[in-house]
Each structure stands twice: as structure tokens, then as C-alpha cells.
Amino acid sequence: MNATTDLPPTINGTVAPGFESVRALYEYNMQNLAEQHTQLCVYHRGEKVVDLWGSACEPDSFSPDSLINVFSSGKSLEAIALASLVDKGLLDYQARVCDYWPGFASNGKQAVTVADLMRHEAGLAALDGSINPVDLHTHNLKENRVGQIIEQQVQRFRPDSPREYHAITRGWIVNELFRRVDPNGRTIGEFLQEELSGPLGADVMIGVPEDQLSRVSKVQVLSLGYQFAQSFRPRLLNRRTEHNIFGLVTKIARMAPNFRKRSASKVPPPFTGMNSIGFFNHPDIVRGESPSANANCTARGLARVAAMMAQGGEWQGKRFLSQATWDALHDEPVEADMLFGRTTFTQGGVAHFNTMDRNSNIHERALNHGREGFYGWMGLGGSIFQWHPGQQIGFGYVPTSLNVLDFVNERGKAYQTEVLRCVEQRNRQTAV
């Protein structure tokens, strides 16, 4: 994908009083950025205050119920799934993975704790072999096709930090751990359907059933050439991407040293047959379970789950996580350097976004500034699935147009910043 059409965007949905500026920002971005289809949904104190969806090209059958791959936003769903096992007393974050999965200890991995895995500190950021997408289908996972590959994998660490982004592998490992601990031997995809998305009425799926594939709206990547060409244009001349060339080059230069220090410089693609990000649109991938990279969701679904998390694990009188487990999921935050600078991950595997100090670099400021107080994570090219317990905000943003050079999803962060401003103003008016 190189650009959207020149058609005026089609925008649908509603916002609550006090959130009109969020709609104005949404309309502006749909008109001026290189968007295709997007969904934006936000809850505040259990009330849906933003529910927007739009198309900057022919809308076809796109709707608020269209499913879109949210890539790494699924990491927070896998974190919630694992927390459910903690809630039942079946799992401890400080225990070793091999205590629940003895085969995992092979080749020196016996010391890895569950918390290490969830903080991206397991030394397994990449595998030495590619995974057949069909082996990730639910019934094949239960034959241990992926588990036996992980068991034989050796650890590799960066020379200067134990933390390295387990972009796809964390979900594969967590799914194998989950199904071994779950009393019914379920995968994360099965758990989500039975205990989260179903009871919550939230469209969040890992492993889309064949009869639901028609609901999936494909993602498309903005070409790197297009993104760089746009970066040379000033905003006043209708630049269609977030960053100008100076900001883009600065951020890439900052990342380059860490990129060179990654533990595995020559590894095969994660999936057999994969030759581009567009491969994630293949039905075999969509139907499989790669929790860290192919959750297919709606913004409404993500926002509802996030709203439940923002309210301490409870939704409309039903407890999904006990307060003690919710606290444990968000506890023991550890700050460490990752690819784009310092990140803070809890023992349960969700990031916490903080106020940055004067020593923070450009990436750390971009990652945190404007979304302070949120927990959760984000997905390649745009999606955001986060919650703000202090303000009781549940946030979901899902685009089909992927801007992979927007490294920390600043185009979606703009909505978070505006939502926070609206909530703070609402709180002041309520106090008066």
C-alpha cells in the first residue's frame, strides 16, 4: 500500500458530551493521514464515551464489527489469560517455567521464571527454525508440535541487557505454558472465547474460526519508500505520516546501536513461507494461535476488556480477576533497556507508561509522554490496547493501514492524550 485514495473519508459512530474534540481529531486524521480503515473505542468509568469507525477508501463491508490483526496488542490478552491461572492458584509468577513444563528446562533454560518470560527476559527472542503456520492451529498445538521446538531451543542474550523484545516467541511460549497448566488443557484462544470474549461480549480472538474469516479486514503496510518520501514534506503541505525526515532519522539513529546488539542477527523468518508482513493476512496464520502477533479484534472488543481491567478486574458486577490477582499482574515493575530504550514491564507482562525524567531519550519520551498512567501494550504499525486504572479508562484503537516507522504508535497515542485531557476536564466539572 502506498497511499489512500482522494475520496473524502466515511466516518460513523458517536462520542459522549465532553469528548467532541476526540471526534474532531479522528476526522482530521482520517482526512489527512495515510489511513485506510480504523476503529476507535474508549470507555470511562464503565461508560462508552467514544465509538468511532471510518474508511478513507472504499468502505466495502468494513464496520465496527470487522476483525483486524492487532499484532503485539495481543500480548496483553495473553497476560490476562495467564493471570487467570494465577487467580485459580495454579501458577506463580516467581516460579520457574519448568516447574509446570519440565521439558522446557532442556538446553539450560531451567532457571527461567514466569516473570522473566513475561518481561521479555527469557533469552528466547527468536527461534533457530521457522514454524509451520498449520502447526499453530489449535488441534495441532495440542500435539506439541510447537512445544517440542521450544524445548530444544537454546537461550541467547544481548550483551548489555537481559531484556530483548520477544516479538512473536513470547506468545508461543506462553501458550504452551498455559495449556499445560489449565485444568482442561485449553489453549489461550480457547480460554479467551470461553471465559473472556464470550462472557464480556467482546470481539477478541486468537485463532479465528473458519466460519468467522469473512469478518477479517486485511492489514496493509505503507511502503517504506512512501513513508520516507512523505517525511520530506512539511505538515503544511499535507504530509500523510506522523514524522518528518529529521525526527525519523534521529529515531532510527538512536535505535541502530541496540539493533546491532540483538542476540540473533541471522535467524530464519518466524513462519515457513513468510516473505512480508502481509503474510499475516494468510488464512493459515489467521486461524492459528500466535498470541503475541495475530490476535484479531475489534476496537470495541479491546476497549471493553480494557475497561474491565481499568476497574480492577470487574465488569458490571462480574469478577474476571480477583483484586489480589489484578494487583499481582500489575506488580513488581522492572525498568530495563529494550530496543528503543528503557521500558517498564510488570511481572505479569504488561508495560507501565511513566513520566519521563530529564535523562530519557527521544524514544522513551515518544513511548511514554501523553499516555502516562496507562498499562498494556501496542501492536506493529498502529494498534493500541491499554487501560488507565487511575482514571478508569479502557482504550482500543485498531487501524488496517500499518505505519511500521511509527515505532511506538504515536498516531494512536494522540487519541490517548486527547482522551486524558477530556477526562481531566470532565473530572473538574464533576468536582464543581
DRENDO-1510 file (C-alpha; in Angstrom, 1 decimal, always signed):
<recs>
REC; n; res; u; v; w
REC; 1; MET; +0.0; +0.0; +0.0 .
REC; 2; ASN; +1.4; +3.4; -0.9 .
REC; 3; ALA; -1.4; +5.8; -0.1 .
REC; 4; THR; -5.1; +6.2; +0.4 .
REC; 5; THR; -7.5; +7.5; -2.3 .
REC; 6; ASP; -8.6; +11.1; -2.6 .
REC; 7; LEU; -12.2; +10.2; -1.6 .
REC; 8; PRO; -13.5; +12.0; +1.5 .
REC; 9; PRO; -13.4; +9.7; +4.5 .
REC; 10; THR; -16.6; +8.0; +5.6 .
REC; 11; ILE; -16.9; +8.3; +9.4 .
REC; 12; ASN; -19.5; +6.8; +11.7 .
REC; 13; GLY; -20.2; +6.5; +15.4 .
REC; 14; THR; -20.8; +8.6; +18.4 .
REC; 15; VAL; -19.0; +10.4; +21.2 .
REC; 16; ALA; -20.3; +11.4; +24.6 .
REC; 17; PRO; -20.6; +15.1; +25.6 .
REC; 18; GLY; -17.2; +16.4; +26.5 .
REC; 19; PHE; -15.4; +14.1; +24.0 .
REC; 20; GLU; -16.2; +16.1; +20.9 .
REC; 21; SER; -12.6; +17.0; +20.4 .
REC; 22; VAL; -11.7; +13.3; +20.1 .
REC; 23; ARG; -14.1; +13.0; +17.2 .
REC; 24; ALA; -12.6; +16.2; +15.6 .
REC; 25; LEU; -9.1; +14.7; +15.9 .
REC; 26; TYR; -10.3; +11.4; +14.4 .
REC; 27; GLU; -11.9; +13.2; +11.5 .
REC; 28; TYR; -8.8; +15.3; +10.9 .
REC; 29; ASN; -6.5; +12.2; +10.9 .
REC; 30; MET; -8.8; +10.2; +8.7 .
REC; 31; GLN; -8.8; +13.1; +6.2 .
REC; 32; ASN; -5.0; +13.9; +6.4 .
REC; 33; LEU; -3.1; +10.8; +7.4 .
REC; 34; ALA; -2.5; +7.7; +5.2 .
REC; 35; GLU; -5.3; +5.8; +6.7 .
REC; 36; GLN; -7.5; +3.0; +5.1 .
REC; 37; HIS; -9.9; +1.7; +7.8 .
REC; 38; THR; -9.8; +2.5; +11.5 .
REC; 39; GLN; -11.8; +1.8; +14.7 .
REC; 40; LEU; -11.5; +3.8; +17.9 .
REC; 41; CYS; -13.4; +3.0; +21.1 .
REC; 42; VAL; -13.0; +4.3; +24.6 .
REC; 43; TYR; -14.7; +3.7; +28.0 .
REC; 44; HIS; -14.6; +6.0; +31.0 .
REC; 45; ARG; -15.8; +4.7; +34.4 .
REC; 46; GLY; -17.7; +1.9; +32.6 .
REC; 47; GLU; -19.4; +4.3; +30.1 .
REC; 48; LYS; -18.6; +4.0; +26.4 .
REC; 49; VAL; -17.6; +7.6; +25.6 .
REC; 50; VAL; -16.0; +7.2; +22.1 .
REC; 51; ASP; -17.2; +4.7; +19.5 .
REC; 52; LEU; -15.9; +5.7; +16.0 .
REC; 53; TRP; -15.1; +3.8; +12.9 .
REC; 54; GLY; -14.2; +5.1; +9.4 .
REC; 55; SER; -12.8; +4.5; +6.0 .
REC; 56; ALA; -10.6; +6.7; +3.9 .
REC; 57; CYS; -11.1; +4.5; +0.9 .
REC; 58; GLU; -14.0; +2.4; -0.5 .
REC; 59; PRO; -15.5; +1.0; +2.8 .
REC; 60; ASP; -16.7; -2.2; +1.2 .
REC; 61; SER; -18.1; -4.2; +4.2 .
REC; 62; PHE; -15.9; -2.5; +6.9 .
REC; 63; SER; -17.9; -2.0; +10.1 .
REC; 64; PRO; -17.3; -1.7; +13.8 .
REC; 65; ASP; -17.6; -5.5; +13.9 .
REC; 66; SER; -14.8; -6.1; +11.4 .
REC; 67; LEU; -11.9; -8.0; +12.9 .
REC; 68; ILE; -8.4; -6.7; +12.4 .
REC; 69; ASN; -5.0; -8.2; +13.4 .
REC; 70; VAL; -3.7; -6.1; +16.3 .
REC; 71; PHE; -0.2; -7.8; +16.3 .
REC; 72; SER; +1.5; -7.2; +19.6 .
REC; 73; SER; -1.5; -5.7; +21.3 .
REC; 74; GLY; -2.4; -9.4; +21.8 .
REC; 75; LYS; +0.4; -9.6; +24.3 .
REC; 76; SER; -1.8; -8.0; +26.9 .
REC; 77; LEU; -4.5; -10.6; +26.2 .
REC; 78; GLU; -2.0; -13.4; +26.8 .
REC; 79; ALA; -1.0; -11.6; +30.0 .
REC; 80; ILE; -4.7; -11.6; +31.2 .
REC; 81; ALA; -5.0; -15.2; +30.2 .
REC; 82; LEU; -2.0; -16.2; +32.3 .
REC; 83; ALA; -3.3; -14.1; +35.2 .
REC; 84; SER; -6.4; -16.2; +35.2 .
REC; 85; LEU; -4.3; -19.2; +36.2 .
REC; 86; VAL; -2.7; -17.2; +39.0 .
REC; 87; ASP; -6.2; -16.3; +40.1 .
REC; 88; LYS; -7.1; -20.0; +40.4 .
REC; 89; GLY; -3.9; -20.7; +42.4 .
REC; 90; LEU; -2.4; -22.8; +39.6 .
REC; 91; LEU; +0.5; -20.5; +38.7 .
REC; 92; ASP; +3.0; -18.3; +40.4 .
REC; 93; TYR; +4.9; -15.5; +38.6 .
REC; 94; GLN; +8.1; -16.2; +40.6 .
REC; 95; ALA; +8.1; -19.9; +39.9 .
REC; 96; ARG; +10.2; -21.4; +37.2 .
REC; 97; VAL; +8.6; -22.2; +33.8 .
REC; 98; CYS; +10.0; -25.8; +34.1 .
REC; 99; ASP; +8.1; -26.4; +37.3 .
REC; 100; TYR; +5.0; -26.6; +35.2 .
REC; 101; TRP; +6.6; -27.7; +31.9 .
REC; 102; PRO; +9.6; -30.0; +32.7 .
REC; 103; GLY; +10.6; -30.3; +29.0 .
REC; 104; PHE; +11.3; -26.5; +28.9 .
REC; 105; ALA; +14.4; -27.0; +31.0 .
REC; 106; SER; +16.3; -28.6; +28.1 .
REC; 107; ASN; +19.5; -26.9; +26.9 .
REC; 108; GLY; +20.0; -24.8; +30.1 .
REC; 109; LYS; +16.6; -23.0; +30.4 .
REC; 110; GLN; +15.8; -24.4; +33.8 .
REC; 111; ALA; +16.3; -21.0; +35.7 .
REC; 112; VAL; +13.8; -19.0; +33.6 .
REC; 113; THR; +10.9; -17.8; +35.7 .
REC; 114; VAL; +7.4; -17.0; +34.6 .
REC; 115; ALA; +8.1; -13.3; +35.4 .
REC; 116; ASP; +11.3; -13.5; +33.3 .
REC; 117; LEU; +9.3; -14.7; +30.3 .
REC; 118; MET; +6.6; -12.1; +30.7 .
REC; 119; ARG; +9.2; -9.3; +31.0 .
REC; 120; HIS; +10.9; -10.4; +27.7 .
REC; 121; GLU; +13.9; -11.6; +29.7 .
REC; 122; ALA; +13.9; -15.3; +28.9 .
REC; 123; GLY; +16.6; -15.2; +26.2 .
REC; 124; LEU; +14.3; -16.6; +23.6 .
REC; 125; ALA; +13.6; -13.6; +21.4 .
REC; 126; ALA; +14.0; -15.7; +18.2 .
REC; 127; LEU; +14.0; -19.4; +17.4 .
REC; 128; ASP; +16.5; -21.2; +15.2 .
REC; 129; GLY; +13.8; -22.6; +13.0 .
REC; 130; SER; +10.6; -21.4; +11.3 .
REC; 131; ILE; +7.2; -22.6; +12.5 .
REC; 132; ASN; +4.8; -24.1; +10.0 .
REC; 133; PRO; +1.6; -22.0; +10.3 .
REC; 134; VAL; -0.6; -25.1; +10.3 .
REC; 135; ASP; +1.2; -26.3; +13.4 .
REC; 136; LEU; -0.2; -23.3; +15.2 .
REC; 137; HIS; -3.8; -24.4; +14.7 .
REC; 138; THR; -5.4; -25.3; +18.0 .
REC; 139; HIS; -5.6; -29.1; +17.4 .
REC; 140; ASN; -2.0; -29.3; +16.3 .
REC; 141; LEU; -0.8; -27.2; +19.2 .
REC; 142; LYS; -2.2; -30.0; +21.4 .
REC; 143; GLU; +0.0; -32.5; +19.6 .
REC; 144; ASN; +3.0; -30.5; +21.0 .
REC; 145; ARG; +4.3; -29.6; +17.5 .
REC; 146; VAL; +5.4; -26.2; +18.7 .
REC; 147; GLY; +6.2; -27.1; +22.2 .
REC; 148; GLN; +8.9; -29.6; +21.2 .
REC; 149; ILE; +10.6; -26.9; +19.1 .
REC; 150; ILE; +10.7; -24.5; +22.0 .
REC; 151; GLU; +12.0; -27.2; +24.4 .
REC; 152; GLN; +15.1; -27.7; +22.2 .
REC; 153; GLN; +15.8; -24.0; +21.7 .
REC; 154; VAL; +18.9; -22.5; +23.4 .
REC; 155; GLN; +19.0; -19.1; +25.1 .
REC; 156; ARG; +20.7; -16.1; +23.7 .
REC; 157; PHE; +21.0; -12.7; +25.4 .
REC; 158; ARG; +22.0; -9.2; +24.4 .
REC; 159; PRO; +25.5; -8.3; +25.8 .
REC; 160; ASP; +24.2; -5.3; +27.8 .
REC; 161; SER; +20.7; -6.1; +28.9 .
REC; 162; PRO; +18.7; -9.2; +29.9 .
REC; 163; ARG; +15.6; -7.7; +28.1 .
REC; 164; GLU; +15.1; -8.2; +24.4 .
REC; 165; TYR; +11.7; -7.9; +22.7 .
REC; 166; HIS; +10.2; -11.4; +22.3 .
REC; 167; ALA; +8.0; -10.1; +19.5 .
REC; 168; ILE; +6.4; -13.3; +18.4 .
REC; 169; THR; +8.0; -16.0; +20.6 .
REC; 170; ARG; +6.6; -14.9; +23.9 .
REC; 171; GLY; +3.1; -15.8; +22.8 .
REC; 172; TRP; +4.1; -19.2; +21.5 .
REC; 173; ILE; +5.9; -20.0; +24.8 .
REC; 174; VAL; +3.1; -18.6; +27.0 .
REC; 175; ASN; +0.5; -20.6; +25.1 .
REC; 176; GLU; +2.5; -23.8; +25.7 .
REC; 177; LEU; +2.8; -23.0; +29.4 .
REC; 178; PHE; -0.9; -22.0; +29.6 .
REC; 179; ARG; -2.3; -25.3; +28.1 .
REC; 180; ARG; -0.1; -27.4; +30.4 .
REC; 181; VAL; -1.4; -25.6; +33.5 .
REC; 182; ASP; -5.0; -25.1; +32.5 .
REC; 183; PRO; -7.0; -28.0; +34.1 .
REC; 184; ASN; -8.8; -28.5; +30.8 .
REC; 185; GLY; -5.7; -28.4; +28.6 .
REC; 186; ARG; -7.1; -25.4; +26.7 .
REC; 187; THR; -5.1; -23.0; +24.6 .
REC; 188; ILE; -5.2; -19.3; +25.1 .
REC; 189; GLY; -7.5; -18.9; +22.1 .
REC; 190; GLU; -10.0; -21.4; +23.6 .
REC; 191; PHE; -9.8; -19.7; +27.0 .
REC; 192; LEU; -10.5; -16.2; +25.5 .
REC; 193; GLN; -13.6; -17.5; +23.8 .
REC; 194; GLU; -15.0; -19.3; +26.8 .
REC; 195; GLU; -14.0; -17.1; +29.7 .
REC; 196; LEU; -13.4; -13.6; +28.4 .
REC; 197; SER; -14.7; -12.6; +25.0 .
REC; 198; GLY; -17.9; -14.7; +25.4 .
REC; 199; PRO; -18.9; -13.5; +28.9 .
REC; 200; LEU; -17.8; -9.9; +28.2 .
REC; 201; GLY; -19.4; -9.7; +24.8 .
REC; 202; ALA; -16.0; -8.6; +23.4 .
REC; 203; ASP; -14.7; -9.5; +20.0 .
REC; 204; VAL; -11.2; -10.5; +20.8 .
REC; 205; MET; -9.9; -13.7; +19.2 .
REC; 206; ILE; -6.7; -15.6; +18.9 .
REC; 207; GLY; -7.3; -18.2; +16.2 .
REC; 208; VAL; -10.2; -17.1; +14.1 .
REC; 209; PRO; -12.7; -19.9; +13.4 .
REC; 210; GLU; -13.2; -20.7; +9.7 .
REC; 211; ASP; -16.8; -19.6; +9.8 .
REC; 212; GLN; -15.6; -16.1; +11.1 .
REC; 213; LEU; -12.9; -15.5; +8.5 .
REC; 214; SER; -15.2; -13.3; +6.3 .
REC; 215; ARG; -15.2; -10.8; +9.2 .
REC; 216; VAL; -11.5; -10.2; +9.0 .
REC; 217; SER; -10.4; -7.0; +7.3 .
REC; 218; LYS; -6.8; -7.3; +5.9 .
REC; 219; VAL; -4.0; -5.1; +7.1 .
REC; 220; GLN; -1.8; -3.3; +4.5 .
REC; 221; VAL; +1.7; -1.9; +5.0 .
REC; 222; LEU; +2.6; +1.6; +3.9 .
REC; 223; SER; +5.7; +1.0; +1.8 .
REC; 224; LEU; +9.0; +2.3; +3.3 .
REC; 225; GLY; +9.6; +4.3; +0.2 .
REC; 226; TYR; +6.2; +6.1; +0.6 .
REC; 227; GLN; +6.9; +6.7; +4.3 .
REC; 228; PHE; +10.3; +8.2; +3.7 .
REC; 229; ALA; +9.0; +10.3; +0.7 .
REC; 230; GLN; +6.2; +11.7; +2.9 .
REC; 231; SER; +8.7; +12.5; +5.7 .
REC; 232; PHE; +10.3; +15.2; +3.5 .
REC; 233; ARG; +7.0; +17.0; +3.2 .
REC; 234; PRO; +6.1; +19.6; +5.9 .
REC; 235; ARG; +2.8; +19.2; +7.7 .
REC; 236; LEU; +1.5; +22.3; +6.0 .
REC; 237; LEU; +1.9; +20.5; +2.6 .
REC; 238; ASN; -0.3; +17.6; +3.7 .
REC; 239; ARG; +2.3; +15.2; +5.0 .
REC; 240; ARG; +0.4; +11.9; +5.4 .
REC; 241; THR; +2.6; +10.4; +8.0 .
REC; 242; GLU; +3.4; +11.4; +11.6 .
REC; 243; HIS; +7.1; +12.1; +11.4 .
REC; 244; ASN; +9.3; +14.5; +9.3 .
REC; 245; ILE; +12.6; +13.3; +8.0 .
REC; 246; PHE; +14.6; +14.9; +10.8 .
REC; 247; GLY; +12.6; +13.1; +13.5 .
REC; 248; LEU; +12.6; +9.9; +11.6 .
REC; 249; VAL; +16.4; +9.8; +11.0 .
REC; 250; THR; +17.0; +10.8; +14.7 .
REC; 251; LYS; +14.9; +7.9; +15.9 .
REC; 252; ILE; +16.4; +5.4; +13.6 .
REC; 253; ALA; +19.9; +6.5; +14.5 .
REC; 254; ARG; +19.1; +6.1; +18.2 .
REC; 255; MET; +17.8; +2.6; +17.7 .
REC; 256; ALA; +20.7; +1.4; +15.5 .
REC; 257; PRO; +23.2; +0.6; +18.3 .
REC; 258; ASN; +20.7; -1.6; +20.2 .
REC; 259; PHE; +19.6; -3.2; +16.9 .
REC; 260; ARG; +23.2; -4.2; +16.3 .
REC; 261; LYS; +23.4; -5.8; +19.8 .
REC; 262; ARG; +20.4; -8.0; +19.3 .
REC; 263; SER; +21.1; -11.6; +20.3 .
REC; 264; ALA; +20.2; -13.3; +17.0 .
REC; 265; SER; +21.3; -11.4; +13.9 .
REC; 266; LYS; +20.8; -14.3; +11.4 .
REC; 267; VAL; +17.7; -16.3; +12.1 .
REC; 268; PRO; +15.1; -17.6; +9.7 .
REC; 269; PRO; +11.7; -16.0; +9.4 .
REC; 270; PRO; +9.2; -16.9; +12.2 .
REC; 271; PHE; +6.9; -18.7; +9.8 .
REC; 272; THR; +7.7; -21.0; +6.9 .
REC; 273; GLY; +6.9; -19.3; +3.7 .
REC; 274; MET; +6.8; -15.8; +5.2 .
REC; 275; ASN; +8.2; -13.1; +2.9 .
REC; 276; SER; +6.5; -9.9; +4.2 .
REC; 277; ILE; +4.2; -8.6; +6.9 .
REC; 278; GLY; +1.3; -9.1; +4.5 .
REC; 279; PHE; +1.8; -12.9; +5.2 .
REC; 280; PHE; -0.2; -12.3; +8.4 .
REC; 281; ASN; -3.3; -12.0; +6.2 .
REC; 282; HIS; -2.9; -15.6; +5.1 .
REC; 283; PRO; -5.9; -17.7; +6.3 .
REC; 284; ASP; -3.5; -20.3; +7.9 .
REC; 285; ILE; -2.0; -17.6; +10.0 .
REC; 286; VAL; -5.3; -16.0; +10.9 .
REC; 287; ARG; -6.7; -19.4; +12.0 .
REC; 288; GLY; -3.6; -20.2; +14.1 .
REC; 289; GLU; -2.6; -19.1; +17.5 .
REC; 290; SER; +0.3; -16.7; +17.8 .
REC; 291; PRO; -0.9; -14.7; +20.7 .
REC; 292; SER; +1.8; -12.1; +20.6 .
REC; 293; ALA; +1.3; -11.4; +16.9 .
REC; 294; ASN; -2.1; -12.4; +15.5 .
REC; 295; ALA; -4.9; -11.5; +17.8 .
REC; 296; ASN; -7.8; -10.4; +15.6 .
REC; 297; CYS; -10.1; -8.0; +17.4 .
REC; 298; THR; -12.3; -5.0; +17.1 .
REC; 299; ALA; -11.6; -1.7; +18.9 .
REC; 300; ARG; -14.9; -2.2; +20.7 .
REC; 301; GLY; -13.8; -5.6; +22.0 .
REC; 302; LEU; -10.4; -4.4; +23.1 .
REC; 303; ALA; -11.9; -1.3; +24.8 .
REC; 304; ARG; -14.4; -3.4; +26.7 .
REC; 305; VAL; -11.7; -5.7; +28.0 .
REC; 306; ALA; -9.5; -2.7; +28.9 .
REC; 307; ALA; -12.5; -1.1; +30.7 .
REC; 308; MET; -12.8; -4.3; +32.8 .
REC; 309; MET; -9.1; -4.1; +33.6 .
REC; 310; ALA; -9.3; -0.4; +34.4 .
REC; 311; GLN; -11.9; -1.2; +37.0 .
REC; 312; GLY; -9.7; -3.7; +38.8 .
REC; 313; GLY; -10.8; -6.8; +37.0 .
REC; 314; GLU; -14.6; -6.4; +37.4 .
REC; 315; TRP; -17.3; -5.6; +34.8 .
REC; 316; GLN; -20.9; -5.0; +35.5 .
REC; 317; GLY; -20.9; -6.9; +38.8 .
REC; 318; LYS; -18.9; -9.9; +37.5 .
REC; 319; ARG; -15.4; -10.6; +38.6 .
REC; 320; PHE; -12.9; -11.7; +35.9 .
REC; 321; LEU; -9.9; -11.3; +38.1 .
REC; 322; SER; -9.7; -11.0; +41.9 .
REC; 323; GLN; -8.3; -7.8; +43.3 .
REC; 324; ALA; -5.3; -9.7; +44.6 .
REC; 325; THR; -4.6; -11.2; +41.2 .
REC; 326; TRP; -5.2; -7.9; +39.4 .
REC; 327; ASP; -2.6; -6.4; +41.8 .
REC; 328; ALA; -0.1; -9.2; +41.2 .
REC; 329; LEU; -0.5; -8.8; +37.4 .
REC; 330; HIS; +0.5; -5.1; +37.7 .
REC; 331; ASP; +3.1; -5.6; +40.5 .
REC; 332; GLU; +6.9; -5.8; +40.5 .
REC; 333; PRO; +7.5; -3.4; +37.7 .
REC; 334; VAL; +11.1; -3.6; +36.4 .
REC; 335; GLU; +12.7; -1.0; +34.2 .
REC; 336; ALA; +15.3; -2.2; +31.7 .
REC; 337; ASP; +16.7; -1.2; +28.3 .
REC; 338; MET; +15.0; -2.7; +25.3 .
REC; 339; LEU; +15.3; -2.0; +21.5 .
REC; 340; PHE; +14.0; +1.6; +21.7 .
REC; 341; GLY; +15.3; +2.5; +25.2 .
REC; 342; ARG; +14.0; +1.9; +28.8 .
REC; 343; THR; +10.7; +0.1; +29.2 .
REC; 344; THR; +8.9; -0.9; +32.4 .
REC; 345; PHE; +7.2; -4.3; +32.4 .
REC; 346; THR; +5.5; -5.9; +35.4 .
REC; 347; GLN; +5.8; -9.5; +36.5 .
REC; 348; GLY; +2.5; -10.2; +34.7 .
REC; 349; GLY; +3.8; -8.9; +31.4 .
REC; 350; VAL; +2.2; -5.6; +30.8 .
REC; 351; ALA; +4.0; -2.3; +30.3 .
REC; 352; HIS; +3.5; +0.7; +32.5 .
REC; 353; PHE; +3.9; +4.1; +30.9 .
REC; 354; ASN; +5.5; +6.6; +33.2 .
REC; 355; THR; +6.5; +10.3; +33.4 .
REC; 356; MET; +10.0; +10.5; +31.9 .
REC; 357; ASP; +12.9; +12.2; +33.6 .
REC; 358; ARG; +15.5; +14.6; +32.0 .
REC; 359; ASN; +17.7; +11.7; +31.1 .
REC; 360; SER; +15.2; +10.0; +28.9 .
REC; 361; ASN; +15.9; +9.7; +25.2 .
REC; 362; ILE; +13.7; +10.6; +22.2 .
REC; 363; HIS; +12.2; +7.1; +22.0 .
REC; 364; GLU; +11.4; +6.9; +25.7 .
REC; 365; ARG; +9.7; +10.2; +25.6 .
REC; 366; ALA; +7.7; +9.1; +22.5 .
REC; 367; LEU; +6.8; +5.9; +24.1 .
REC; 368; ASN; +5.5; +7.4; +27.4 .
REC; 369; HIS; +4.7; +11.1; +27.1 .
REC; 370; GLY; +1.0; +11.6; +26.5 .
REC; 371; ARG; +0.0; +8.1; +27.8 .
REC; 372; GLU; +1.3; +8.4; +31.4 .
REC; 373; GLY; -0.6; +6.1; +33.8 .
REC; 374; PHE; -1.7; +3.6; +31.1 .
REC; 375; TYR; -0.9; -0.1; +31.3 .
REC; 376; GLY; -0.9; -2.6; +28.4 .
REC; 377; TRP; +0.9; -2.6; +25.1 .
REC; 378; MET; +0.6; -1.8; +21.4 .
REC; 379; GLY; +0.9; -3.5; +18.0 .
REC; 380; LEU; +3.1; -3.2; +14.9 .
REC; 381; GLY; +2.1; -0.3; +12.8 .
REC; 382; GLY; -0.6; +1.2; +14.9 .
REC; 383; SER; -3.0; -0.7; +17.2 .
REC; 384; ILE; -3.2; +0.2; +20.9 .
REC; 385; PHE; -4.9; -1.8; +23.7 .
REC; 386; GLN; -4.3; -0.1; +27.1 .
REC; 387; TRP; -6.1; +0.7; +30.3 .
REC; 388; HIS; -5.7; +3.5; +32.8 .
REC; 389; PRO; -6.7; +2.4; +36.3 .
REC; 390; GLY; -6.3; +5.9; +37.9 .
REC; 391; GLN; -8.8; +7.5; +35.5 .
REC; 392; GLN; -10.7; +4.2; +34.8 .
REC; 393; ILE; -10.2; +4.5; +31.0 .
REC; 394; GLY; -10.3; +1.5; +28.7 .
REC; 395; PHE; -8.8; +2.3; +25.3 .
REC; 396; GLY; -8.8; +0.4; +22.0 .
REC; 397; TYR; -7.6; +1.7; +18.6 .
REC; 398; VAL; -7.2; -0.5; +15.5 .
REC; 399; PRO; -6.1; +0.6; +12.0 .
REC; 400; THR; -5.7; -1.6; +8.9 .
REC; 401; SER; -3.0; +0.7; +7.4 .
REC; 402; LEU; +0.3; -0.1; +9.1 .
REC; 403; ASN; +2.9; +2.6; +9.5 .
REC; 404; VAL; +5.9; +0.5; +10.7 .
REC; 405; LEU; +8.2; +3.5; +11.1 .
REC; 406; ASP; +5.8; +4.9; +13.7 .
REC; 407; PHE; +7.8; +2.8; +16.2 .
REC; 408; VAL; +5.7; +3.4; +19.3 .
REC; 409; ASN; +2.4; +4.2; +17.7 .
REC; 410; GLU; +2.3; +7.9; +18.2 .
REC; 411; ARG; -0.6; +8.4; +15.8 .
REC; 412; GLY; -2.8; +6.4; +18.1 .
REC; 413; LYS; -1.2; +7.9; +21.2 .
REC; 414; ALA; -2.6; +11.3; +20.0 .
REC; 415; TYR; -6.1; +9.9; +20.8 .
REC; 416; GLN; -5.0; +8.8; +24.2 .
REC; 417; THR; -3.6; +12.2; +25.0 .
REC; 418; GLU; -6.8; +13.9; +23.9 .
REC; 419; VAL; -8.9; +11.4; +25.9 .
REC; 420; LEU; -6.9; +12.1; +29.0 .
REC; 421; ARG; -7.4; +15.8; +28.5 .
REC; 422; CYS; -11.2; +15.3; +28.1 .
REC; 423; VAL; -11.4; +13.1; +31.2 .
REC; 424; GLU; -9.4; +15.6; +33.3 .
REC; 425; GLN; -11.8; +18.3; +32.2 .
REC; 426; ARG; -14.8; +16.1; +33.0 .
REC; 427; ASN; -13.4; +15.4; +36.4 .
REC; 428; ARG; -13.0; +19.1; +37.1 .
REC; 429; GLN; -16.6; +19.8; +36.1 .
REC; 430; THR; -17.8; +17.0; +38.2 .
REC; 431; ALA; -15.9; +18.3; +41.2 .
REC; 432; VAL; -17.5; +21.7; +40.8 .
</recs>
